[in-house]
Amino acid sequence: MIQNLHRVMKLIEGDWCPTHVLVLGDMMLDRYIWGEVERISPEAPVPVVRALEQSERPGGAANVAMNIVGLGAKVTLFGFCGDDADRLCLHHALEKEGVKCESTLVAGFPTTSKLRILAGKQQILRLDREQTTGYPQQAYTEFIEKIEAAVPTVDVIVLSDYAKGALSELVCERTIEAARRSGKPVLVDPKQRSFARYRGANTICPNLAELAAATGISGKDRDALFTAGQKMVAELGLDCLTVTMGEKGIALLRADSQFLAPAAARQVFDVSGAGDTVIATLALALATGLEMETAIELANVAAGIVVGKVGTVPVARDELLMTLTPEIGLRTQEKVLSLEALTVRVSAWRSAGQKIVFTNGCFDLLHTGHVMLLEQARREGDRLIVAINTDSSVRNLKGPQRPVVGETERARILAALGVVDAVVLFSDPTPLRLVNALRPDVIVKGGDYSESSVVGAREVKSWGGRVRIVPLVEGFSTTKLIAKATGNGELT
């Protein structure tokens, strides 16, 4: 459970979208051949894979960048590439998804690539094409100049170190110095045995094996390992260490405290890229002021999504929202949304193949007739949006003595109903602007309407939707409730 869910939802649904992340490190191309194994080769005791499908995906630092754009923010990626076909393939895949990639071209060096051969969901073989001895000095000089020019223009920096040569000691040192001068946070995903080159970063994000290698303490002795990690925080001038522990979650180690965010139980198919997802999520959270304890809870959720996939696949904002949906449904505050935030949530629902239902009204003094209308509306689809008139709009429609219940209270009461998935307020004379923005599959209105009088009916039919008129429950209305309360049948 995420404690500060309201702040998290605000970030996901809009606040972190303008965030610009600079990702530096070892970019690579991940290739996959998917096939079936039906026999063993007569030439050698190895399986024969009958190839059925091939795909290419950005990997390494490039996968961190893909996670960031998938979560809705902006990213610039710096790294090294060779002058070869793999570079062109990698750049094309990144640009297609909106990643700004400015690789430093190094003649005579290959673009790092990994070819994985899989049968079903099982990896049979991996072939790597790389050179890890470092790049020419001139290439590093050019790389550092680009980094120092870019740092002041971004909000947060990620060092994605896969130990392929991009992040030399000098590159790390100069990047962190530039970030400190500009007041920009730095997060590191390490692969070096020593973390000394990352001194002065805000956080380093090792897994248990990487922290064990860096401290010389066995990962089996968790208490001693974490104590050594806390000591490292002070020695390297970090704010914290963020330690990923697979199915056990993520540990946050500060010099004087420890915090553990347990992982949600998920079926694990492939852990490839899970660390990239964690650091991408943490970078956006840190850049937008979210406290680290909540940030690692969110990163846990994001990582849980990608381990359920095969291969290096980034997380998408819609997937993150859908995963949080059960928790959202238990908190009424998270169901009362602005149009902008609701548009993002509707996109997530629609990506999951869910049918969107829309209804609207004043809903002043909620009564049985309202509840039955909403229950019938919810049966028309998977998600129900209720648009309610603001107080000023109700006065224009019903007179100066209405509403009896203010817009904030009306919205929270409706949001507390299990059949309602989202509530949005509107002050326009009609909800047509909402209908056009949200493009529901079904519009539901009560029996006092005809289809021809429903606002948005023509529009919803134009995109293949429909209008549903449900019967009114006789004897129930807000006007009658007010009359009964005043005792004389008149508004007072």
N, C-alpha and C positions, 0 to 999 in steps of 0.2 A: 504493500500500500504506500502511495506517495503522500506524505503529510501535507505539503504545500501544493495541493493539486490545482487550486485556483490560479496561482502564479504560473505553474507549469502550463496549464491550458492557454493562458494568455500569451505565453511565449510561443508555443507551437502554432497557435492560430493567428499569429501576426507579428508579435513583438520582435522575434529574432529574424524575420524576413529581410530587413535592411542590413543585417550584420554581414560584414565582409571579412572572410577568413583567408589568410595566406598560408598555404600548405607547402612545405619544403621537404624534399627527401627523395627516396629511391622510387621513382615511378617505373612501372613495369606493365607488360601485357600478359594477361592470363588467357591461355587458350585451352579449350576443352574439346575432347572428342568423346562422344557418348555412344555406347554400343552395347552389344550383347555377347556373352560368352556361352558357347554351346559345345566346345570341345577343347582338348589339349593339343598343342602342335605336335606333329610327328617328328619335327626337326629338333625339338628341345622340350623339356618339361615346363612349358609356359602356356598360359591360356591364349587362345586365339580370340581376339576381339573383333567382332563384325561391326564396323563403324556405321552408325545410323545418322549422326548429327554432329556438326561442329559449330562452336561459338567462340567469340573473343570478348573479353571484358577487361576494363582497366583494373590493375592490381597495385598492391603496395601503396605508396603515397597517393597514387591516382585513385585508388578505391576510397581513401579518406575524403578526397575531393568529391567523389561521386556521392558519398554519404551526406556531405554537407549540402549539395544542391538538392539531393533527394529530400532533405528535411526542410527545404524552402529558403535557404540563405544563399549568399553569393560567395564565390571562391575564386582565388587565383592560385595556380599550381606552378611551382618552379622545380625543375629537376634536370637530369642529364639524359640525353638520348643519342643513339647512333644515327648515322645517315643511311637508313635502311627502310625496308617495307614495313617492319614492325612499328617504327616511329609513326609512319603515315596512318597505319591502322589505329594506333593508340590515340593520336591526335584527333582523328575523325570521330572515334567513339566518345571522347571527352567533349569536343565541341558540340556534338549532336545533343548532349545533355545539358549544355550551358556552362561547362567548366572553361574558364579562361586559362589556357595552358601556354606557358612561355618556357619551353625547354631549352637548355643550353646544348647545342649540337657539338658532339665530339667525334671528329673523323677517326676512323679506325677502331672505334669501340662499338659493340653491339647495343641495341636497345634491349634492356633486360626483359626476358620473356620466360614463361613457364608453360609447358604443355602437359596437361593432365589427361590421362586416358581412363575413362570410367566405364564400368559395366553395371548398369542399374544405378544405384547410389554409392557403389563401392569403387574407390580409386585403385586402379591396377598398377599404374606407372606414372612417374613425373619426369619430364625432361627439361632441364634448365639451360638457358643460353644467357651467359652473363660474364662480366669481368669485374672482379672485386678488389683489384690492387690499387684503386684510386685513379684519379684523372690528372691530366697535365696541369701544371701550376697556372698557366694562362686561363684555362677553363675555370679553375676555382676563383681566380681574380675577377673574371667577368661575372661569375655566379654571385659572389659577395657584393659586388657593385649593384647588381640588380636587386638583391635582397635589401640592402641599406636604403635604396631609393623607394622601395615598395612599403617598408615597415610603417612609415608615418601615415600611409594612406589606408591602412586596414584597421580592423578592430581587435584581432587576435591572431596569433601565429601558432601553427602546429608543426613540430619537427617529427617527421615520420621516418624513422631510421630503420632500414632493413639490412644494414651492414653491407650495402653494395657499393659504397664509396662516395655517395653524394654528400653526406654530412660528416665532413672531416672535423677534427678538433677546432681548426681555425674557423670554419664555417659556423659551427655551433657557437663558439665564443663571440664572434662578431655579430651574429644574429641576435643573441641574447642581450648583448650590450646595446645594440640599436633599439631593441624592444624596450629595455629599461629606460633609455633616454626618452622614448616616446610614450612611456606609461602604458604599453600594450602587454597583455598577459601572454605567456609562452607555455605551451603544453608539449610534452615529449613522449613519443612511443619509442622505447629504447630497444636496441638489439646488441649493443656493445656490452662486453663483460664488465667494464668499468663505466660508471655513470659520471665520472669527473668532468667530461666534456660538456655536460648539461648543467653545470653549476650556475645558479642564479635564475633558472627557470621557475615558473610558478608551481608546476607539478610535473612529475614524471610518472608514467603509467605502465609499469612492468606487469607481467604476469608472475605467478609464484616462482616458476622456474628461473625467470630472468632476475628476480630479486634475490633468489638463492645464489645464483651465479655471481651477482654483484657483491653480495655480503659474505660469501663463503660459508653460509649456514644452511643446513638441510631444510628443504621445504616441509619435511615431516615434523620438524620442531617449530610449529606455528608461532608459539609465544616468543621464542628466542629470535626467530626471523623478523617478527614485527617489531620487537624491541630494537633490533639492529637497523630496521628501516626507519624507525623514529629518530635514531641517532644520526642516520644519513640525512634526514630532513634538515637538521640543525647544521651539520657539517657542510652541506652543499648550498645552504641559503635558500631552500625551497619553502613554499608555503605548506606543502603536503606531498605525500606519495599516494597515488591511487593504484591499488593493487588488484588486478582482476584474478578471480579464483575459480573460473569456470562455473560449475553447477552450484558452488558455495557462495557466489555473489561477488561483491566488490568491497574491499576494505579501504578506508580512508585513514591514513596515518599522518598525524601531526606530531610535532616534537613533544607535545604534552598530552596527547589523547589519541584514542582509536575509535573508529566508528565502522560498523559493518552493515551493509545493505544486502540482505539475502536475495538470491536470485529466485524468480518465479519458476515454478516447475514447467519445463517445456521439453518436447521431444527433440533430441539433438541429432541432426543429420550430418552437419559439417561445421566445424568451428572456424573455418577459413574466413578471415575478414572480420571476425567478431571484435577484435581489438581495434580495428579501424573504425567500426561503428561506435564503440565506446568513446574513443578520443574525439570523434567528430561531434557527438552529442555533448560531451563535456565542454568542448571549445565554445559551442554556441551558448550553452548555459552560463559559462564563466564570463563570456563577453557581454552578456545581458544582465549580469548582476545576480544570478541565482546562487544561493548558498550551496557550497560543495556537497553537503549532506543530501540535499534534495537532488542535486545534479547527478550524483552517482545512483540514486534510486531510479531516476529517469533513464540513465545510461544502461542500467540493468534491464529495463523493459525493452529498450531498443536492441540490445545484444540478444535478448531472448527471441526476438523476431528473426534475426539473420541466421542463428544456429539451426533454425528449423528449415533452412533451405540448403540446397546442394551447390557448392562452388562459392566463388567470391561474388556476393550479391549485396549491394547497399540497401539500407533501410529507406523507406519512403515515409513522408509525413503522414499520408493517409493511413498507412499500416500502423503507425504509432498511435494515431487517434483511435483507430478501431480497437487496438489492444487495450486502450484506456477506457473504452466505452462502458464496460460493466461497472467500473469504479465511478465514472461520471454519473451513471444512472442513480447512484445512491446519494448524490449530493445535489440538492436543488439549485444551489448557486451556479453550478456548472452547466445548467440547462437554460439559463436566461442569458441570451447572447445578443450582441450587436449584429447587424446585417453582415458586416465584414467577416466576423468570426463564424457566423452561421454558414456563410458561403463555403468556408474552408471545411467545416464539418460535413456539410452536404456532399462535398466532393469526395470525402472519405467514405461516406455511406454508399455513394453511387459507385465508387471504385470497387466496393465489396459486392456489387450487384443488387443492392437493396432498393426497394421501391419507396419513393418519398410521397407522403400524403400531406396536404396543406388545408388548414381551415382558419377562419378568422372571426373575430367578434369583440364585443366589449368585455364580456364575462365579468360583469359587475354583480356581486353577491352570487357566487357560484352555487348552483342548485342541481337537483337530480336530473333535470332536463339537459343541462350542460354536460354532466358526467356521462349520460347515456349517448349524447351526440359524439363526445370524444371517444368513447369506447367503440362505437360503430365506425368512426373515422379510422381508428387505429387498425381495425380489421381489414381495411382496404389496402394496406401495404405493410412495410417493415418499419418505417420511421414516421412519426407524426410531428409536424411543426404546427404550433398554434401562434398566430399573429394576433396581438391584442392592441386595441386603440389606446393611445396615451390619454391622460386626463383631459388635456385641452381638446383632443379629438372627440372624446365622449361628451364633453359639454356642448360642443358644436352639434352633435347628433341628438342628444337626449335632453339638453337644457342645463341651466346654471346650477341646479341642485345635484347633478350627477357628475362623476360617479360617487357612489357611497364609499367604495373601497378604492384607495389610491392605486396607481399603476404598478408601483413597486410590490405592494402586497398582492395584487391580483396576479402578477407574473410569478411570484414565489409560490403562491397557492397552486396555480396550474402546474408549475414545474414539479411539485411534490406528487402529482398523480403519476402512477406507474405507466399509464398508457401514453403519456406525453414525453417526447424525446427532446424537444427544444421549444423555447418561447422567445418571441421577438416582438418588440414594440414598434408601432408605426404611428405617425401623426398626419400622414397624407389623407386626403378625403377618401381614398380607396386603397386597397392593398396591391394595386396593379404593379407598382414598382417592385414590391417583394416577389410577386409571382414571376415577373420577368427575370429577376436576379437569381431566383432559386430553382426555377423550371421544375416544379413538382410533377409527379406522374399522375396524381389524382388531386382534385379540389373537392372538398366535402362541405356542403351547406345544409341547413335545416329545411324542413318541409314548408316553411313560409316563403321559400325562394322557388323560382322556376329556373331551369337550366339557362334560359335566355337572359335572366336577370343577374346571373352570377358574374361578378367581376373577375376577369381572367379566363373565362370559359373558352373564348375564341382562341386565346393564346395557348392554353394548355392542350387544346385539340390540335393546334398547328404542329406541335412537336410529338404527337402520338399519344398524348395523355387523355384523361377523361374527367367528367364531372359526375359526382354522385350526390343525389339529394336524398337525405334520410328523414324519416317521419319525425315530427315533433312529439314530445311527451305532453299530453294534454294536462292542463291544470298547473303547470309550473312556469313562472316567469319572474324576472327581477322586479318588475312593476308590482306584481301581486304580492311579493314578499315585502316590499316597502309599504304597500297599503296595509298589509296585515300588521306590520310593526307599528305603524302610526295609529291604527285603530279606527281611522275614518275614511280609508280608501283614497286619501289624497296625500300628495307629497307635502312635507312640511319643512 
